[in-house]
Each structure stands twice: as structure tokens, then as C-alpha cells.
């Protein structure tokens, strides 16, 4: 079973998001991009390469003049300018020019790093996304936000650079660790909370099948999450307005992630950040206590943590002050008017953030 969404900018089709149960149609999708006389460099990490590199290389070899590989050690700590420099050196040594392409094969780290390399090498060359984690399939591979971390500051250096194709093999979910899969569910639940209450309830109803990673159910889930992110990106491709809604849970979540030196997976940090934001929304009278309780039940069904231990509330608030989402010194915080309806708020006080953090950091 195949699914397809097209991403438009200014009503013009830019690229397709293709969902398949295998890599068997990858060559056909890439060939449409006119790659017969192009070189393509697959960027991947040491975890993904043993699983999928040879199969993807075989597919791309059918429709590209030359296929090369850039392999880097797995881990968030590798998403930095030093790794990008090594990628540049590989491309220069192999004489890549603006007609050639990159392919990001892996999770969010690989997609962000490869995309940033593509955006900046020779002032921009094409690239495609082949996401292999749930987190990258529903979030980071879509929308053209690329970047790398600078010291301990997440995604501080980046660029907007749209891919030419997003090709998702849903069967790659089977090789994820439970921690990686749950991390992706943090972003999935976020999509329902900010844009589609019916989808949010559907997720709760299908939690057991999702956790069993039933392919048809997971593909349906990925498709709807991609549709939500696609619709937001089309309205605001460079994050000047509504696209900021996708940062729900990220203001506090990113700060926690940084303070824990990325030892807590991104999606877990987003999940606890969403819970804290819902507590603030409830304090303002926008959500009921039952709705916050429902989120806790959903998080439990997907084995998400409801607490962030090992950091202090004061440390989190200090880290928030240095987040790239600050706007002229004001924190852009995403809250909920109701479940499925998010908005940008610039008035969240220190006291409110401490209240939200208390719900996810204090001991029961």
C-alpha cells in the first residue's frame, strides 16, 4: 500500500512525501527528479548503515551516474560543524557540483546535518530525505528546516532548504529500539494536540496496535501526522507565524534536553514539555483538569515519561532565555485554547513556567 502527499509553496508543487512498505519503489521516485547523469552521495550514520545502506545504494545505482557514501558516527553529539566540514571535504574530493545531490538516510540527526550540508555546499545543492525513524518520518524530514548544534545549543546554526523528495519506508519502524519509537510518538501526540482533536482521540484508541507497530495502522498514523505538518508548513514555510505552533512542548523541552546533555531523547523531552504547557493552559482556564488527565493517560499508553528528573526549574528557565525561539527578548510560548487548537502566546510569565515545570519535575 502506497500513500502520497504533495507539499506546495505559493500554490506550486515542490516535493512529494511518499509512504511505502519497502524501498522497492525508491529508484522510480528518484528517477523522476532527472538523476541519470547526476552523482548522489548518501549521508548516513554508523547505526543505520548496516541495516539499509546497501539496499538503498542498490536502488539509487539504477538511476544515478555515481553513488557515494558519507558515513559518520551515530549520535546527537555528531550533529555539529566539524561533521559538516568532513562532509564538505568528501564532496570536494569527489568533485560534486551543483547538479549533483545528497540523500539523507537515517533519523533526525542525519536529516538535519545532510540538509544543512546541502543548503550550504556551493550555496545550495539538491537533496532528498529517506527517514528511517518515526521521529524523522513525521517531523524533521518535512518542511526544509535544517541545522546543526553549536556547542550545547540545539540547532543554533541552520538554514531553510526544501528536499526534492521524502521517501518513507514504514517497515524501518521494525528495527527501532523501543526508546526511539516512543520518542517519535512524542511528536505524533503533539500533532493531535495542536491541530486535530479527532486524530488525538484516534491515537488513544489505537495505542495498543501502534505500540505493536502494526504496519497498516502505523502508516495511517504517519500519513496523518505528515498531513498536519505539511499543512502548517505550506502556510508558513519560514516560521514567521503559524509554523511556530509546531514548537508546542519545545520551549521547555529543548531546555531540558540541553541540560541533560541530550541523554533524554528529543521526543521524551517534547512530551514532558507538552504536559507542562497543558498545565499552564489549564491554569489559564483553557483546558479542564480532565483534559490534562487524559494527556497523562495517553502518555502512559505510549510509555512516555511524565517527569524530567536531574535538572532544576531555575536551570530550565535560564536555558529558555538562550533558546533560539526568543523573539526580541520575548519568549514565544505555544499554549492550547482547547485540545486540537494551539496558539502563540508572548505573555507567559516566569511564575507560570515555574508552575508548569512543577507538574513535571516535583516528586509525587
N, C-alpha and C positions, 0 to 999 in steps of 0.2 A: 504494500500500500504506500502510495506516494502522496505527499502534500506539498503545496507551493504557495508562497506569499510573495508579492512584489512590493518593494519599497520604492516610493515615489518622492521626489523633491520638486517642489513647484509644479506639481501635476505631471512631471516627466518620470518614466520608469528608470530607476538607477541600478537596482540589482534584485535578484531573486533569493529568497530563503527557501531551500529545498530540504524536505524531510524524507528520508528513505530508510528502509530496514537493512541496508548494506552499503558498500562502496561501489557496487557494480555499475551504477549509472554516473559515477563521478566523471569519467572520461567524456561522456556525452555532454554533460553540463559545462565542462571546461572548454570543450571544442567550440561551443557557441561563441566563446569570447575571442575567437580567432587566434589560437595559440600555436598553430602548426609550425610557424617559423620563430617562435619565442623560446627562450630559456626560462625555466622556472626553478626557484630554489625553495625547497621545503624546509621550513623552520620548525623544529620540534625539540622536545626535551628528552632526557635520559629515561624517564618513566614511560613515555608514550612510544618512543622509537621501537622498542622490542615488540610492541603489540600491533602497531599499524603502519609503520614506515614503509616496509617492503610492499605491502598491498597497495598503499596509496601511490608509491613510486611507480609500481607496475601500471596502474591506471593512467597516471599522468604521462608516462613514457609513450603511450599510444597517441597522444595528441599534442605533445610538445617536442621541440627540436632537441632539447637537452634538459635533463633533470639533475639538479644538485641538491645537497642536503647541508643544513647548518644545524648541528646538534649542540645543545648546551645542558649543563647540569640542572635537574629539576629543582624547583623551589622558588618561593616569592623573593628570597634574598638575591636571586639571579636577575630579577627584573630591574636592571639598572643601566646606566650609561656605559659601563665597562662592557657588558654583554652586547649592547648595541654597537659599540666600537668594533668588537670582534666580528659581528655580522657585516658591518661595512667593509672590513678588511677582506672577508671571504668574497663578497660581491665584487670588490675591486679586482682581486686576484683572478676571478673568473670572468672578468670583463663584462659585467652586467651593465646594460644601458636602459634608457627609459622605455624601450619597447618590451623589456623582459618583465617578469612577475615574481612575486613571492607567494608562498602558501603557508598559512599558519595552521599547523596540525597539532592540536592539543587543547589545553584548557585556557583559562583567562590570562594567565601569565604569558603564555606563548602568543595568544592573540594580540594582547596589548603591546608586547615587545615587537612582534613581527609587524604589526600595523604601524607602530611608530617608526620602525626602520624603513618601511615602505614610504611613509609620509615625508621622510627627511632625506633619504638617499637620492641624490641627483634632483633634489627639490620635488620629489614625488614620483613613485612608480606604482603600477597596479599591484593589488594583492587580493587573495581570496582567503576566506575563513573556512576551516574544516574543524569545527569544535567537537571535542570528544568528552567533555564533562557536562553534566547537567547545568552547572552554573554558566558555562560559556555558551551552551546551546540556547538558553532562554534569556541571556542578558548581554554578556560582554562582546559576543561576536556580532551583535546587531547595533547599528547606529553610528559607527565610524569614530567613536571615542577611543583614541589610542594613547598610550603613555607608559612611562616608567617611573619607578620610585626614586626619590633623591634623598640620600641618607635614610632617615626613618620616616620621611614624608611621602605618603602613598600617592602615586600618580601625579606628582607635582610638576613633572615635565611631560608635555604631551601635545597632541595635535588632532584635529578632526580630519579623518581621511577615510572615505567610504570604501568598503570592499567591492569587488566586482561580482562576488558570489558568496553566499553562505550555504555550505553543503553539510547537513547533519545526518550522520548515520546513527539512528536511535539505538541500534544494538550495542554501541560502545558503552551504554549505561551499565551493561552487564559486568564490565571489568572495573568499575569504580569501587573503591572502598566504601563502606557504609558512611564514614565521615564525609567523604567527598559528595556522595549522593545527598546526604542531609544538608550539606552546605548549599547545594543548588536549590533545595526546597525552600531555603530562606528567601531567595529572590522570587521564587514561584508564588509563595504565600503573599509576599509583598505586592505582587501584581494584582491579586484579587482584592487586597485591602485598599489599594489606591484607585482602582478603576472599574472593578467588576464584582459586585457582591454575589451575583449568581455563580460565577466561577469560583469564588471563595468558598461558597457552600458546597459546590461540586467537589472541590478538593477534599473537604472534610468528609463527604460521603464516600469518596473513593480512596481514602487514606490507606486502607489495607492493600488494595490492588496496586497502588502506587508504590508502597514500600516493598511489595513483592517484585516490583519493576516489570509488571506485565506490559509487553511491548505496545499493544494497541492503546491501552489506557495512557501510558507514558507519552506516546506520540500525540494523542489528543491533548494532553496537558501541555506539552512543549509547543504545539501549534497555537493554542490559545494564549500562552504567555508571549510567544513571538508576535502574535497579532496585537496584543496590548502594547508591547514595546514599539512595534512598527508604527502604530497609530500615533503614539506620543512623539516619536522621532520625526515623523512626517510634518507634524505641526510646528516643531521647534528643533531643527537639526543641530543648531549650535548652542543649545541650552541657554537661551536668553529669557525663557518664560516657562511654559508648561512642562518642558522636559525635566526641570528641576524636581517635579513630582516623583520621578524615578529614584530620587535620593531619600525617599522615606526610609527611616531607620538608619540612614548612613551618617548623619551628623554625629550622633553619639557612638554609633557602631564603628565608624572609622577611627575615632579617638581611642576606643577600647582596643581595636585591632593593633593600632600603632603601639600603645602602651604595653601590650602583651607580646610585642615584637613578632607579630604575625603567627604566634603559636596557636591562637584560636582562629579557626577557619573563617574566611570572609562571610560566608552565608550565616554562620552561627552569630557573628557579631551583628550582622544586619537584623537577624531575628530578635535578639535582645534589644537592639535599638528600636525596632518597630514596637515592641512591647512597651518600652519606656515612652515612646511618642504617643501610644494609645492611652497610657495612663495620664499623660498631660492633656490629651484631647478630652478624656473623661472628666478630668478636674475642671475643665472649661465648660462642661455640660454638653459636649457634642456627642459623646458616647456614653452608653449606660454601663453600669458595673457588669451586667450580664454579657455585654459585647466584649469587654476586656476579658472576662472569664472564658468566653468562647474562644478567643485567641489563645489563651493559655492551654485550652483543651486541644486545639488544632496543633499547636507547637508540640505538645506531648505526644499526639498521634504520629507526628513525623520525627519524634525522638530529638527535637531541638532543645538546646539548653534554655532555661528561663533565667539563669543567673550568670553574671560575669564576675568571677572571683579574682583576687590577686591584684586589683588596682583600686585606688581610692576615688571617690567622687570629685575631690578637688583636682586630682591629676587629670581626670577626664575633662573637666571644664577648662583647664589650662590648655590641654591638647586641642580642644574645639576652637580656641582662639586662633590657632595657627592653621586651621583647615582651609584648603583652597576654596571651599564653598562660601567663605566670608565675602560679603558684598559691601564695600566701602565701610568696613569695620562693623557691619551688622550681620548677625548670624541668620542665614536663610534656613528656617526650620520647616519641615513638612509635617503637617498635622492632618487629622481627619475631621471633616464636617459630619460625616457618618461613614459607616463601613462601605467601602467602594467609592468614596468621594473625597479625594485629598486636595489640599490647597497649600500654597506657600505662605508662611507667616514670618514676619520680621519683628515680632514683639515678644517672643518667648523670653521670659526673664531668667535670671540666674536661679532664683528661688524655684521656678517651675522645672528647670532642668535638674536641680537637686532632688525635687520630688520624683521626677521620672526615674532618675538614677537609683533612688532609694528602693524602687519597686523591683529592680533587677540586681541590686548589689547587697542590700541588707540581708542578714540571715533571717530565716523564718523563725 
